[in-house]
Amino acid sequence: MSIYSSSIPPVHVTRQSAYSAVFSRKHDPSIIAFIDAPTGRNLSRGDLRDLTLQLAHGVRTQHGLRRGDTALIFSPNSLAWPVLLFGLVAAGVRVSPVNNVYTPAELANQYLDCAARLVFVHPDLLPVMLDMFAHIGVKRADARSRIVVMCLPGDDLPAAGFASMGELFGCGALPTEERFDGELADEVAYLCYSSGTTGKPKGVEVRRLRHGCPVVCTDRT
C-alpha cells in the first residue's frame, strides 16, 4: 500500500461546535443570512443569532430538553428550518432531520431508532406525524405533548391545540451557546439516516466539528 501526502500544509483542527465556529467569527450582523423565496422574507445574521439563542432557551425551559437529548425535524426547506437547526445545536441538543416525503411507517422507524424526546414538524406535514404516532400506538393526547409545529415570530399560529415553535421566542435567551470545545467536539450533533441499499435506513452519527466541518463517525446499526 502506498500513502500519498498532500503538498499543502495540514489544516488547523478547529475543536468546537459548528455553532461556535459560525457565530464566533466577526461579521456584520446586518448581512442577510437566509431569504425565503416564495415570500421574500429574510433573516440577517444578527436575527439568526438572536432567534437561535431564544429558541435554545425555550426548548430548555418549556420542553425540558437538555444537553445530549435528541429532537427530530420533519419539514421541507423553510425559513424556520435553519433557525431550528442552529437553535437546537446551541442548546446542546442532537438533531435528527427527516426526509419530508417519508410515510408514517418510515417516519416511525427513524423516530424510534433515534429516541427523539421531541419532534418539530412543518404545518403541512402534521397529519403524517399524527399518523406516525397512531402507527406506533401512541394516543393522540400523548402525541400532542411530543409535537411542536414549526413557525417564526409573526407567522400565523399553525395549528390549534399544538405547541408552536413561535412560543419559544421572546421569553428569554441563553447568554451563550452550549460549548463543545476540545475533546467535547467529538460528541454527536446530528443523527442523519441514509437511504441504505438494503433493509431500513441506517442512522449515522455526525460529530459536532472536526477539521472545520462535521465528520461521520459511526453507523448506529
C-alpha positions in Angstrom: 0.0 0.0 0.0 1.2 3.5 -0.9 0.5 6.6 1.1 0.4 9.9 -0.8 0.8 13.1 1.2 -0.5 16.5 0.1 1.9 19.2 -0.7 -0.5 21.6 1.1 0.2 22.2 4.8 -2.1 20.5 7.2 -5.3 22.3 8.1 -5.6 23.6 11.6 -8.1 21.4 13.6 -10.9 23.5 15.0 -12.2 21.8 18.2 -15.5 23.4 18.9 -19.2 23.0 17.9 -20.4 24.1 14.5 -22.5 26.8 16.2 -19.5 28.3 18.0 -17.4 28.2 14.8 -20.0 30.0 12.8 -21.0 32.7 15.3 -17.6 33.4 16.8 -16.4 34.9 13.5 -16.6 38.6 13.2 -19.3 39.6 10.7 -21.7 42.5 10.0 -24.9 41.4 11.8 -27.0 43.2 9.1 -25.7 40.9 6.3 -28.6 38.7 5.0 -28.2 35.1 6.0 -31.4 33.5 4.5 -34.1 34.6 2.1 -37.5 32.8 1.8 -38.0 32.6 -2.0 -41.9 32.5 -2.0 -42.4 35.5 0.3 -39.1 37.4 0.0 -38.8 37.5 3.8 -35.3 37.4 5.1 -33.2 36.9 8.2 -30.0 38.7 8.9 -27.0 37.1 10.6 -27.9 39.1 13.7 -31.5 37.9 13.5 -30.3 34.4 13.2 -28.1 34.5 16.3 -30.8 36.2 18.4 -33.5 33.8 17.4 -31.4 30.7 17.9 -30.3 31.6 21.4 -34.0 32.4 22.2 -35.0 29.0 20.8 -32.3 27.3 22.8 -33.6 28.9 26.0 -37.2 28.0 25.0 -36.6 24.3 24.4 -34.9 24.0 27.8 -37.4 26.0 29.9 -40.6 25.0 28.1 -39.9 21.5 27.0 -37.1 20.3 29.3 -34.6 19.4 26.6 -31.1 19.1 27.9 -27.6 18.5 26.5 -27.4 15.1 24.8 -31.2 14.8 24.2 -32.4 14.2 20.6 -35.0 16.2 18.7 -36.4 15.3 15.3 -37.2 17.8 12.5 -39.8 16.8 9.9 -40.0 19.6 7.3 -39.2 20.7 3.8 -37.0 23.7 3.3 -38.3 26.8 5.1 -37.1 29.9 6.8 -37.8 28.3 10.1 -35.5 25.3 9.3 -32.1 26.9 9.9 -33.3 28.8 13.0 -34.4 25.5 14.5 -31.3 23.6 13.5 -28.9 26.2 14.9 -31.1 26.8 17.9 -31.1 23.1 18.9 -27.3 22.9 18.4 -26.9 26.0 20.6 -28.9 24.2 23.3 -26.6 21.1 23.1 -29.5 19.0 21.6 -28.8 16.4 19.0 -30.7 16.9 15.8 -32.2 14.2 13.6 -33.5 15.6 10.3 -36.1 13.5 8.4 -36.8 13.2 4.7 -40.0 15.2 4.2 -41.6 12.7 1.9 -41.4 9.8 4.4 -44.6 7.8 5.0 -45.8 7.3 8.6 -44.1 3.9 8.8 -40.8 5.2 7.5 -41.0 8.1 9.9 -41.7 5.7 12.8 -38.5 3.8 12.1 -36.4 6.9 12.5 -38.3 8.4 15.4 -38.0 5.2 17.4 -34.4 4.5 16.4 -33.0 7.9 17.3 -35.1 8.0 20.6 -36.3 11.6 20.0 -37.8 13.3 23.0 -39.5 16.0 20.9 -40.5 16.4 17.3 -40.7 19.6 15.3 -43.0 19.4 12.2 -43.9 21.7 9.4 -47.7 22.5 9.5 -48.3 20.8 6.2 -46.8 17.6 7.5 -48.7 17.5 10.8 -51.2 14.9 9.5 -48.3 12.5 8.6 -46.8 13.0 12.0 -50.1 12.2 13.8 -50.5 9.1 11.6 -47.0 8.0 12.6 -47.8 8.3 16.3 -51.0 6.3 15.7 -49.0 3.7 13.8 -46.8 3.1 16.9 -49.7 3.0 19.3 -49.3 6.5 20.9 -52.6 8.1 21.9 -53.4 11.4 20.3 -53.2 13.3 23.6 -49.8 11.9 24.3 -48.7 12.6 20.7 -49.7 16.3 21.1 -47.3 16.6 24.1 -44.4 15.5 21.9 -45.1 17.8 18.9 -44.0 21.4 18.2 -45.3 22.9 15.0 -42.8 25.0 13.2 -43.1 28.7 12.6 -41.3 32.0 13.2 -42.3 35.1 15.1 -45.0 37.0 13.2 -46.3 33.9 11.5 -49.9 32.8 11.9 -50.5 30.2 14.6 -50.0 27.0 12.6 -52.4 24.6 14.4 -54.8 24.9 17.3 -54.1 22.7 20.2 -50.5 22.1 19.5 -47.4 23.7 20.9 -45.9 26.2 18.5 -42.3 27.0 17.8 -43.3 30.7 17.9 -44.0 30.3 21.6 -40.2 29.7 22.2 -39.3 33.2 21.2 -39.5 36.4 23.3 -39.3 34.6 26.6 -35.6 34.9 27.3 -32.4 33.7 25.6 -29.3 31.8 26.5 -26.4 34.2 27.2 -24.2 32.0 25.1 -24.4 28.6 23.3 -23.7 25.3 24.9 -19.9 24.8 24.5 -18.3 21.7 23.0 -14.6 22.7 23.0 -11.6 20.4 22.8 -12.4 16.7 23.1 -16.1 17.5 23.6 -16.2 18.4 19.9 -16.3 14.6 19.3 -19.8 14.4 20.8 -22.7 13.6 18.4 -24.5 16.7 16.9 -26.6 15.1 14.1 -28.3 11.8 13.6 -28.8 11.5 9.8 -30.4 8.5 8.2 -29.1 7.1 4.9 -31.3 5.7 2.2 -29.4 2.4 2.6 -29.0 -0.3 -0.1 -31.0 -3.0 1.7 -33.3 -3.0 4.7 -34.3 0.0 6.7 -32.5 3.4 6.6 -29.4 3.4 8.8 -28.7 6.1 11.4 -25.3 7.8 11.1 -23.8 9.8 13.9 -22.1 13.0 13.0 -19.7 14.8 15.3 -20.1 18.4 16.3 -17.0 19.7 14.5 -13.6 18.5 13.3 -11.2 19.9 10.8 -13.6 22.7 10.3 -16.6 20.5 9.3 -18.8 17.7 10.7 -17.5 14.2 10.3 -19.4 11.0 10.0 -18.1 8.8 12.8 -20.2 5.6 13.0 -23.3 3.8 11.8 -25.9 3.3 14.5 -27.0 0.0 13.1 
